[in-house]
Amino acid sequence: MNKLTIPILLFSLVIFFSSCLTIEKKEYTFEVKNDGSGSLRIKFINILSMKDDTANVTKSDFMELVSNYIEGKQMEEDYPDAIIKSKRIFEERGILCGEVIINFKNLRSVGIYQYDESSPLMFNVNSFIDSEAFVSSNGQYGGDIMPVVFWPKEFDRLKLTTSITNPDETTLSLIDEYRMWKMR
């Protein structure tokens, strides 16, 4: 395992076992320069709270989201070899979304692998959160047997969408908590 994988896996375990936070989808957009540096935009679509038995924990989940991810250093810890340029939460079409923009000096610092200069660029869909499922990409997906997206080495814009949670009766929107927080 590379040194990025362990912190990401630990982060995933912490989020899914100590928190009730989840998201519906994630959109990754990598902008790659010829030297392997670039930027990554991750859009978190429909940030949700999972019901804790019958208790509504949206207030505490929202405060955790703000304190750990927006005001805190969790994203910096998740990407120790990259630079977090911006992070925010916002409302879009009536749902709560988040966005982080990361600058990186090399592909590996954001989970992209390239065996050698003539090989395609590769991203393991399960490398960040095991519950992510492939939805779409401008690359080629290897399927369940090899959950890796491959892009031709010439591509400079890599796009990937994954799904994590289908909203249902066990999830609660955090949009009302966000709206109250914005009014403060």
TINUGU-509943 format. One record per atom (N, C-alpha, C, O): x, y, z; residue in three letters. Coordinates in steps of 0.05 Angstrom, whole numbers, plus 32768, in hexadecimal, padded with zeros to 4 digits. Example, Ala and Ser with C-alpha at 12.3 -4.5 7.8 and 13.67 -1.06 7.14 Angstrom:
! TINUGU-509943
81087F8E809CALA 80F67FA6809CALA 81087FBE809CALA 811D7FBE80A9ALA 81017FD3808ESER 81117FEB808FSER 81028001809DSER 810C801780A1SER 
//
This chain:
! TINUGU-509943
80117FE88000MET 800080008000MET 801180198000MET 8026801A800EMET 800A802C7FF0ASN 801980457FF1ASN 801180568009ASN 7FFD80508015ASN 8021806A800FLYS 801C80798028LYS 8003808A8027LYS 7FFA8093803CLYS 7FF7808E8010LEU 7FDE809C800ELEU 7FC6808A8015LEU 7FB280938020LEU 7FC88071800ETHR 7FB2805E8012THR 7FAA805A802FTHR 7F93805A8036THR 7FBE80588041ILE 7FB98053805DILE 7FA98069806AILE 7F9480648076ILE 7FB180838067PRO 7FA180998073PRO 7F85809A8067PRO 7F72809F8076PRO 7F828095804EILE 7F6880968041ILE 7F568080804CILE 7F3E80848052ILE 7F6180688050LEU 7F518052805BLEU 7F4980578078LEU 7F3380528080LEU 7F5C80628087LEU 7F56806980A3LEU 7F40807E80A4LEU 7F2E807D80B4LEU 7F4280928093PHE 7F2E80A78091PHE 7F13809B808BPHE 7EFF80A38097PHE 7F1280898078SER 7EF9807C8070SER 7EEC806E8088SER 7ED48070808DSER 7EFD805F8097LEU 7EF2805080AELEU 7EE8806480C3LEU 7ED3805F80CFLEU 7EF7807980C8VAL 7EEE808D80DCVAL 7ED3809880D4VAL 7EC1809A80E4VAL 7ED080A180BBILE 7EB880AD80B2ILE 7EA0809A80B4ILE 7E8B80A180BDILE 7EA4808180ABPHE 7E8D807080A9PHE 7E87806180C3PHE 7E71805580C6PHE 7E99806180D7PHE 7E93805480F0PHE 7E8F80678107PHE 7E83805F811BPHE 7E9880808105SER 7E948093811CSER 7E8180A98114SER 7E7B80B98125SER 7E7880A980FCSER 7E6780BF80F3SER 7E5080B480E4SER 7E4F809C80DCSER 7E3D80C480E1CYS 7E2580BD80D1CYS 7E2580CD80B7CYS 7E1180CD80A9CYS 7E3B80D980B0LEU 7E3D80E88097LEU 7E4180D5807FLEU 7E5080C18081LEU 7E3480DB8069THR 7E3880CD8050THR 7E3280E08039THR 7E2980F6803ETHR 7E3680D78021ILE 7E2F80E78009ILE 7E2380D47FF5ILE 7E2780BC7FF5ILE 7E1480E17FE3GLU 7E0780D27FCDGLU 7E1C80CB7FB7GLU 7E1F80B47FAFGLU 7E2A80E07FAELYS 7E3D80DC7F98LYS 7E5680ED7F9CLYS 7E5681017FABLYS 7E6B80E57F8ELYS 7E8380F67F8CLYS 7E8B80F97F6FLYS 7E8A80E57F5FLYS 7E9381117F67GLU 7E9D81167F4CGLU 7EBA811E7F4FGLU 7EC081327F5CGLU 7ECC810F7F42TYR 7EE881167F41TYR 7EEF81227F26TYR 7EE681177F12TYR 7EFD81387F26THR 7F0781437F0DTHR 7F24814A7F11THR 7F2C815C7F20THR 7F35813A7F03PHE 7F52813E7F04PHE 7F5B814E7EECPHE 7F5481477ED5PHE 7F6A81637EF0GLU 7F7681727EDAGLU 7F94816C7EDCGLU 7FA281747EEFGLU 7F9F815E7EC8VAL 7FBB81547ECAVAL 7FCC81637EB5VAL 7FC581657E9EVAL 7FE3816D7EBFLYS 7FF6817A7EAELYS 800B81657EA4LYS 800C814F7EAELYS 801A816D7E90ASN 802E815A7E84ASN 8042814F7E98ASN 804C81397E95ASN 8049815F7EADASP 805C81567EC0ASP 805081457ED7ASP 805F813D7EE9ASP 8036813F7ED5GLY 8029812E7EEAGLY 801D813E7F01GLY 801181327F12GLY 802181587F01SER 801581687F16SER 7FF981707F0CSER 7FF1816A7EF6SER 7FEA817E7F1DGLY 7FD081877F14GLY 7FBE818E7F2BGLY 7FC681957F41GLY 7FA3818C7F26SER 7F9081927F3ASER 7F7A817D7F3ASER 7F7581707F25SER 7F6D81797F50LEU 7F5781677F54LEU 7F4081767F61LEU 7F4481837F75LEU 7F2981747F55ARG 7F11817F7F61ARG 7EFF81677F68ARG 7EF981567F57ARG 7EF881657F81ILE 7EE581517F8AILE 7ECB815F7F93ILE 7ECC81707FA4ILE 7EB681577F86LYS 7E9C81627F8DLYS 7E8C814C7F9CLYS 7E8881377F91LYS 7E8381537FB4PHE 7E7481417FC4PHE 7E5681487FC1PHE 7E4E815E7FC9PHE 7E4781377FB5ILE 7E2B813D7FAEILE 7E1881317FC2ILE 7E1881197FC6ILE 7E0781427FCEASN 7DF381397FE1ASN 7DFF812D7FFAASN 7DFF81157FFEASN 7E0A813F800BILE 7E1681368024ILE 7DFE81308037ILE 7DEC8141803BILE 7DFF81198043LEU 7DE8810F8053LEU 7DF18105806ELEU 7E0881018074LEU 7DDD81028080SER 7DE180F7809ASER 7DD180DC809ASER 7DBB80DB8090SER 7DDE80C880A5MET 7DD080AE80A9MET 7DC180AF80C3MET 7DCD80B780D7MET 7DA980A680C4LYS 7D9980A580DCLYS 7DA8809380F0LYS 7DB2807D80E9LYS 7DA8809B8109ASP 7DB4808C811FASP 7D9C8080812FASP 7D92808E8141ASP 7D9480688128ASP 7D7B805C8133ASP 7D64806F812CASP 7D5E80738114ASP 7D58807B8140THR 7D43808E813ATHR 7D4B80AA813FTHR 7D3C80BD813ATHR 7D6480AE8148ALA 7D6D80C9814EALA 7D7580D98135ALA 7D8180CE8123ALA 7D6E80F28135ASN 7D768104811FASN 7D9181108128ASN 7D918120813AASN 7DA68109811AVAL 7DC181138121VAL 7DCB8127810CVAL 7DE4812B810AVAL 7DB9813380FDTHR 7DC2814680E8THR 7DD2815D80F3THR 7DE6816580E7THR 7DCB8168810ALYS 7DD9817F8116LYS 7DF68177811CLYS 7E0881868115LYS 7DFA8161812ASER 7E1581598132SER 7E2581508119SER 7E3D81568118SER 7E1881438106ASP 7E26813C80EDASP 7E2F815580DEASP 7E45815680D3ASP 7E1D816880DCPHE 7E25818180CEPHE 7E3C818F80DBPHE 7E4E819980CEPHE 7E3B819080F6MET 7E51819E8104MET 7E6B818F8101MET 7E80819B80FFMET 7E6A817480FFGLU 7E82816480FAGLU 7E8C816A80DDGLU 7EA4816D80DAGLU 7E7A816C80CALEU 7E82817380AFLEU 7E91818E80AFLEU 7EA6819080A2LEU 7E8681A280BCVAL 7E9281BD80BCVAL 7EAD81BC80CBVAL 7EC181C680C1VAL 7EAC81B180E3SER 7EC581B380F3SER 7EDC81A280E9SER 7EF381AA80EASER 7ED6818A80DEASN 7EEC817980D4ASN 7EF4817F80B7ASN 7F0C817D80B1ASN 7EE1818580A6TYR 7EE88187808ATYR 7EEA81A4807FTYR 7EFC81AA806FTYR 7ED981B58088ILE 7EDA81D1807EILE 7EEE81E2808FILE 7F0081EE8083ILE 7EEA81E280A9GLU 7EFC81F280BAGLU 7F1481E280C3GLU 7F2981EE80CAGLU 7F1281C880C4GLY 7F2781B680CDGLY 7F3B81AE80B8GLY 7F3B81B980A1GLY 7F4C819C80BELYS 7F62819380ADLYS 7F5F817780A2LYS 7F73816B8099LYS 7F47816C80A3GLN 7F438150809AGLN 7F4B814C807DGLN 7F5881388076GLN 7F44815E806BMET 7F4B815B804FMET 7F6A815C804BMET 7F75814E803BMET 7F77816E805AGLU 7F9481708059GLU 7FA181568062GLU 7FB5814D8057GLU 7F9581498076GLU 7F9F81308080GLU 7F9A8119806CGLU 7FAA81078069GLU 7F84811B805EASP 7F7D8107804AASP 7F8F81088031ASP 7F9480F48024ASP 7F998120802BTYR 7FAB81248014TYR 7FC58131801DTYR 7FC981498017TYR 7FD58123802CPRO 7FED81308038PRO 800281388024PRO 8012814A802APRO 8002812D800CASP 801681347FF8ASP 800B81477FE3ASP 8017814A7FCEASP 7FF581547FE9ALA 7FE981687FD7ALA 7FE281817FE7ALA 7FE581827FFFALA 7FD981957FD8ILE 7FD281AF7FE4ILE 7FB481B37FE1ILE 7FAA81B37FCAILE 7FA681B77FF7ILE 7F8981BD7FF5ILE 7F8781DB7FEFILE 7F8E81EB7FFFILE 7F7C81E17FD7LYS 7F7981FD7FCFLYS 7F5F82097FDALYS 7F5F82207FE1LYS 7F4A81F97FDASER 7F3182047FE4SER 7F1F81EC7FECSER 7F2181D67FE2SER 7F0C81F27FFELYS 7EF881DF8006LYS 7EDF81EF800FLYS 7EE28204801CLYS 7EC881E58008ARG 7EB081F3800EARG 7E9881E0800EARG 7E9981CA8003ARG 7E8381E9801BILE 7E6981DC8018ILE 7E5581F0800DILE 7E5882088012ILE 7E4281E77FFEPHE 7E2F81F97FF1PHE 7E1581EA7FEAPHE 7E1581D17FE9PHE 7E0181FA7FE5GLU 7DE781EE7FDCGLU 7DE681EF7FBEGLU 7DED82027FB1GLU 7DDC81D97FB3GLU 7DD881D77F96GLU 7DBF81C67F91GLU 7DBE81AF7F99GLU 7DAC81D27F84ARG 7D9381C57F7EARG 7D8681B87F96ARG 7D7B81A27F95ARG 7D8781C77FACGLY 7D7981BE7FC5GLY 7D8781A97FD5GLY 7D7C819E7FE8GLY 7DA081A27FCEILE 7DAF818E7FDEILE 7DCA819A7FE6ILE 7DD481AE7FDAILE 7DD6818F7FFBLEU 7DF081988005LEU 7E06818A7FF6LEU 7E0781727FF4LEU 7E18819A7FECCYS 7E3081907FDDCYS 7E49819A7FEACYS 7E4881AE7FF9CYS 7E5F818E7FE4GLY 7E7981977FECGLY 7E8C81967FD5GLY 7E8881897FC1GLY 7EA281A57FD8GLU 7EB681A57FC3GLU 7ED181AA7FD0GLU 7ED481BB7FE2GLU 7EE5819B7FC7VAL 7F0081A07FCEVAL 7F1181A27FB5VAL 7F0D81927FA2VAL 7F2381B57FB4ILE 7F3681B77F9DILE 7F5281B37FA8ILE 7F5A81C07FBBILE 7F6081A17F9BILE 7F7A81987FA4ILE 7F8E819B7F8EILE 7F8981937F77ILE 7FA581A77F94ASN 7FBB81A87F81ASN 7FCF81927F88ASN 7FD4818D7FA0ASN 7FD981857F74PHE 7FEC816F7F7APHE 800581727F68PHE 8003817C7F51PHE 801B81687F72LYS 803581687F64LYS 8039814F7F54LYS 8048814F7F40LYS 802C81397F5CASN 802F81207F4EASN 801481107F50ASN 800581147F62ASN 801080FE7F3DLEU 7FF780F07F3BLEU 7FF180DF7F53LEU 7FDA80DD7F5CLEU 800680D27F5EARG 800280C07F75ARG 7FF680CE7F8EARG 7FE880C17F9EARG 7FFC80E77F91SER 7FF280F67FA8SER 7FD480F97FA9SER 7FC881007FBDSER 7FC680F37F92VAL 7FA980F47F91VAL 7F9E80D97F88VAL 7F8780D77F7EVAL 7FAD80C47F8AGLY 7FA380A97F85GLY 7FA4809F7F68GLY 7F98808B7F62GLY 7FB280AE7F57ILE 7FB480A57F3BILE 7FCF80967F37ILE 7FE3809F7F41ILE 7FCE80807F29TYR 7FE680707F25TYR 7FEB806E7F07TYR 7FD9806C7EF7TYR 8005806F7F00GLN 800E806A7EE5GLN 8027805A7EE6GLN 803C80637EF1GLN 802680427EDCTYR 803D802F7EDETYR 8056803B7ED2TYR 806C803A7EDETYR 805480457EBAASP 806B80537EADASP 806080687E9AASP 8047806A7E97ASP 807180777E8DGLU 8068808D7E7CGLU 805680857E64GLU 804780967E5AGLU 8058806C7E5CSER 804780637E45SER 802D80567E4FSER 801C804F7E3ESER 802980537E68SER 801180457E73SER 7FFA80597E77SER 7FFE80717E78SER 7FE2804E7E78PRO 7FCB80607E7DPRO 7FCB806A7E9APRO 7FDA805F7EABPRO 7FBC807E7E9FLEU 7FB880887EBBLEU 7FA280777EC7LEU 7F8E80707EBALEU 7FA580707EE1MET 7F93805D7EEEMET 7F8A80677F09MET 7F9A80747F18MET 7F7180627F10PHE 7F67806A7F2APHE 7F5680537F35PHE 7F43804B7F27PHE 7F5C804A7F4CASN 7F4D80347F59ASN 7F3480407F67ASN 7F3780507F79ASN 7F1D80397F5DVAL 7F0480447F68VAL 7F01803E7F85VAL 7EF6804E7F94VAL 7F0B80277F8EASN 7F09801E7FAAASN 7F2080287FBBASN 7F2180207FD2ASN 7F3280397FB0SER 7F4980407FC0SER 7F4380557FD6SER 7F5180567FE9SER 7F2D80647FD3PHE 7F2780787FE7PHE 7F12806F7FFAPHE 7F17806F8013PHE 7EFC80677FF1ILE 7EE7805D8003ILE 7EDB80447FF7ILE 7ED180457FE0ILE 7EDD802E8005ASP 7ED580147FFAASP 7EB880147FF0ASP 7EB180047FDFASP 7EA880257FFBSER 7E8B80247FF3SER 7E8680357FDASER 7E6F80367FD2SER 7E9A80417FCEGLU 7E96804F7FB5GLU 7E91803C7F9FGLU 7E9E80277F9CGLU 7E7D80427F8EALA 7E7780327F77ALA 7E7A80437F5EALA 7E71805A7F5DALA 7E8580387F49PHE 7E8980467F30PHE 7E6D804D7F24PHE 7E5B803D7F23PHE 7E6B80667F1AVAL 7E53806F7F0CVAL 7E5A80767EEFVAL 7E4E806B7EDDVAL 7E6E80887EEBSER 7E7580907ED0SER 7E91809C7ED0SER 7E9C80A37EE4SER 7E9C809E7EB8SER 7EB780A97EB4SER 7EBC80AF7E97SER 7EAE80A47E85SER 7ECF80C07E91ASN 7ED880C37E76ASN 7EEF80B07E70ASN 7EFC80B27E5BASN 7EF4809E7E82GLY 7F0880897E7EGLY 7EFA806E7E7BGLY 7EE2806D7E78GLY 7F0A80597E7CGLN 7EFF803E7E79GLN 7F0080307E95GLN 7F15802F7EA1GLN 7EE980267E9DTYR 7EE780187EB7TYR 7EEC7FFB7EB4TYR 7EE27FEE7EA2TYR 7EFD7FEF7EC6GLY 7F047FD37EC5GLY 7EEF7FC07ED0GLY 7EF27FA87ECDGLY 7EDA7FCB7EDDGLY 7EC47FBA7EE7GLY 7ECA7FAF7F03GLY 7EDD7FB77F10GLY 7EB87F9E7F0CASP 7EB97F937F27ASP 7ED37F837F2CASP 7EDD7F847F42ASP 7EDD7F767F18ILE 7EF57F667F1BILE 7F0D7F787F1FILE 7F1F7F717F2FILE 7F0E7F8E7F12MET 7F247FA27F14MET 7F177FBD7F16MET 7F147FCB7F01MET 7F107FC77F2EPRO 7F027FE07F31PRO 7F157FF87F2EPRO 7F1A80087F40PRO 7F207FFA7F16VAL 7F34800F7F0FVAL 7F2A801D7EF6VAL 7F2080117EE4VAL 7F2D80377EF6VAL 7F2780477EDEVAL 7F41804D7ED1VAL 7F5480557EDDVAL 7F4280487EB6PHE 7F5A804C7EA6PHE 7F5480647E93PHE 7F3F80657E86PHE 7F6880767E91TRP 7F66808C7E7ETRP 7F7F808B7E6DTRP 7F9580857E77TRP 7F7C80917E53PRO 7F9480937E42PRO 7FA780A87E4EPRO 7F9E80BC7E58PRO 7FC180A27E4BLYS 7FD580B47E57LYS 7FD380D07E4CLYS 7FDD80E37E58LYS 7FC780D47E34GLU 7FC580EE7E28GLU 7FAF80FF7E34GLU 7FAF81177E30GLU 7F9D80F37E43PHE 7F8881027E4FPHE 7F9281167E63PHE 7FA4810F7E74PHE 7F88812E7E63ASP 7F9181427E77ASP 7F7981497E8AASP 7F7D81587E9DASP 7F62813F7E83ARG 7F4A81437E94ARG 7F3D81287E99ARG 7F31811C7E87ARG 7F3F811F7EB2LEU 7F3481057EB9LEU 7F1B81097ECALEU 7F1C81187EDELEU 7F0580FC7EC3LYS 7EEC81007ED2LYS 7EE280E57EDCLYS 7EE480D07ECELYS 7ED880E57EF4LEU 7ECD80CD7F00LEU 7EB780D47F13LEU 7EBA80E77F23LEU 7EA180C67F12THR 7E8B80C97F25THR 7E8680AE7F32THR 7E8580997F25THR 7E8480AF7F4DTHR 7E7E80977F5DTHR 7E65809C7F6ETHR 7E5E80B37F73THR 7E5980867F76SER 7E4280887F88SER 7E49807B7FA2SER 7E5980687FA3SER 7E3D80857FB8ILE 7E43807A7FD2ILE 7E2A80727FE1ILE 7E28805B7FEAILE 7E1680837FE2THR 7DFD807D7FF1THR 7DE580867FE0THR 7DE5809C7FD5THR 7DD280747FDEASN 7DB9807C7FD1ASN 7DA780877FE7ASN 7DA080797FFAASN 7D9F80A07FE5PRO 7D8E80AC7FFAPRO 7D74809C7FFCPRO 7D6780957FE9PRO 7D6D80968015ASP 7D548088801BASP 7D4A80908037ASP 7D5280A58041ASP 7D3880808042GLU 7D2D8087805DGLU 7D4280868073GLU 7D3C80908089GLU 7D59807C806ETHR 7D6E807B8083THR 7D8180938082THR 7D9380958092THR 7D7D80A4806ETHR 7D8F80BC806BTHR 7D7F80D5806FTHR 7D6780D7806ATHR 7D8D80EA8079LEU 7D808104807DLEU 7D9281198070LEU 7DAA81188072LEU 7D85812C8062SER 7D9481428056SER 7D9F8154806BSER 7D9381588080SER 7DB681608065LEU 7DC281748077LEU 7DBE8190806DLEU 7DC981A38077LEU 7DAC81948059ILE 7DA981AE804DILE 7D9D81C28060ILE 7DA581D98060ILE 7D8B81BA8072ASP 7D7F81CD8085ASP 7D9481D68099ASP 7D9481EE80A0ASP 7DA581C480A2GLU 7DBB81CC80B4GLU 7DCE81DF80A6GLU 7DD781F380B3GLU 7DD381DB808DTYR 7DE581ED807DTYR 7DD88208807BTYR 7DE5821D807FTYR 7DBE82098075ARG 7DB082238072ARG 7DB18233808CARG 7DB5824B808CARG 7DAD822580A3MET 7DAE823380BDMET 7DCB823D80C2MET 7DCF825380CDMET 7DDE822D80BCTRP 7DFB823480C0TRP 7E02824C80AFTRP 7E11825D80B8TRP 7DF8824D8096LYS 7DFF82648084LYS 7DF3827E808FLYS 7DFE8293808ALYS 7DDD827C809DMET 7DD0829580A7MET 7DDE82A080BFMET 7DD982B780C7MET 7DF0829180CBARG 7DFE829B80E3ARG 7E1282B080DDARG 7E2082BA80EFARG 
//
